[in-house]
Amino acid sequence: MQSSVLSRVPTTTTVFHLLTLSLSLLLLPLPSLPLSLCRTSCGPIPVAYPFAVDDGCGSPSFRRMLSCNASDLFFVTPSGAYKVQSIDYAKRKVVVFDPAMSTCSILQPHHDFALTDVQAALIPPSDDTIFAVLNCSVDSPVANHFKYLCSPDVGGHSCGEMYGACASFRIFRSATPQGANQSSPTSSPTSPPCCFTRYATVRFMSMNMLDCTHYTTVIDSGGLEKTGPLDWTYGIELTYAVPESTACDRCKRSGGACGFDTESEAMLCLCSPTLNATVECAAGAGIGSGERLAPTLPFHTSLVFFILTYIFYTNVA
């Protein structure tokens, strides 16, 4: 009888196997919840509703318009990705800069600025953004039939002054074609025609259609007349409207983050990595946008204890 009982007691080999199994289980990757529901910043730029850099966050109307490469935030358009310099959520303005755009100090290869129809409707360049279309031919539409789309100067500064003050644009001034239309209001005796206009002009007419070689953009905050082209702020200021959503307001008050279903794009209140609601989070369920959660170590401890207990009683039963 005694030998029968002893035969059921775990042997040294069995104990060794149990210890090996325990260590193996403890070394498994700890199951953890995602570090955040929706990232709230990209580099130094805060990211908040209606924008997002994670799919399913923010407003579906602005889906995939922003991307983050860990340190820089970009506004993504059909013509390229433009670095976001600032977002003013109070004034609802976004300032972006195109590294491939010509400025007063550097001349870049020609390219267009283009938005999707949705972007043009939801987040177009503001009226403070001046497009300077440069080095146009004498046959350019903006020097002839569509010259009414152009302003002869910006902040009191003419095309000729811009060509003369900017080192990168002086090459256009010296290359003025013979027989230029000197009577054009957008030209001078020493410079080819250019055009100061708004986004609506370049939206519907590409640089090839305008018959101009380059463009630059300047943000006019009311101080251009006091400074020269060398000191202007080059970039594009976008203005946007926040979609009205009482459901999103309720969601944020309950501690959730506003998001949407990635398939149907129906509004969701993101309460936790495993719990979504249609309007608001239940009491205590909302963790807030971007809250970091720790790995769940007790899960492994419980699993190891359960397996060891089961094997032990199987051997001694």
C-alpha positions, 0 to 999 in steps of 0.5 A: 500500500505504501509503495503504491502511494509513493509511486504517485508522488512526483519524482525528481524528473517530474519536478524538473519538468514542472519547473522547466514548464513554469519558467517557460511560461513566465518567459512568454511575452506578457499580454499587454493592452495597447499603449494608447488608444489614439496618439495625442501628439506627433513630435512637438505638434499636438494632435486632437479632434477632428485630426488623428494619425491613427486610423479609427481616431478623430473624424472620418471626414479627416481620415488619413489626411495626417501622417506621423513619422515619429518626429514630424507631422505631415499633411498628405495630399495628391501632390505630396506630403507637406510638413505641419509647422503648427495647428491652432485649434482655437483659430482652426488653422494649420500652417504647412510648408512644402520643402520642395517649394521655391522661396526667396532664398532657394529655387526648386524644380517646378511642381503643382500644389493639389488637394483632393475635392474633399480636402478643398472643401474641408481644409482649403488654404485661407484667404491669407495665403497668397500664391505668387505664380512666377516667370509666366510667359507673355501668352499666359492666361494670367497676363491676358484674358484672366489677368483679373484673377491677379493682383498687381502687388501684394502688400505694396510689393510688385513682381519686379521688386520680388524678382529683384530682392530674391536671389533665387528669382533674379534668374527670371528677371535676366531671362525676360523674353524679347517682345514682352508685353510691357503694358501688362499690369502684371509685368515690368520692363525688367521682369516677366509676368507674374501673378499674385492670386488665391488658391482658387486660381491654381486649383483649376489651372495647373502650372502648365495651363498657366504657362508659368514655371514656378510658384511660391506661397506667402502667409499675409497676416497683415504685415507684408507692407512693413517687410520685404520679400526676404522677411516674408513668412513662406508657407501655406495656411489652411483653415478648417471647420470642426464637424458638429457632433454632440455625440463626440462632446458627450464621449469626451465628457465621459472620458472617451476618445472620439473615433469611428468604425474603420469599415462603416465610418460610424461614430464610436466612443473609444473607451478602452482598447477592448471597449467601444460605445456608440455615444459615451463610456459607462461610469469608470470605463473611459480611460481617456485618449492616449492613456498608457496601460501596464502589462497584466502580469497576474495573468501569467502567475495565475496560469502557471499556478493552475497548470502546476496544481493540475499536474500535481494532483493528476500525479498523486490522485 
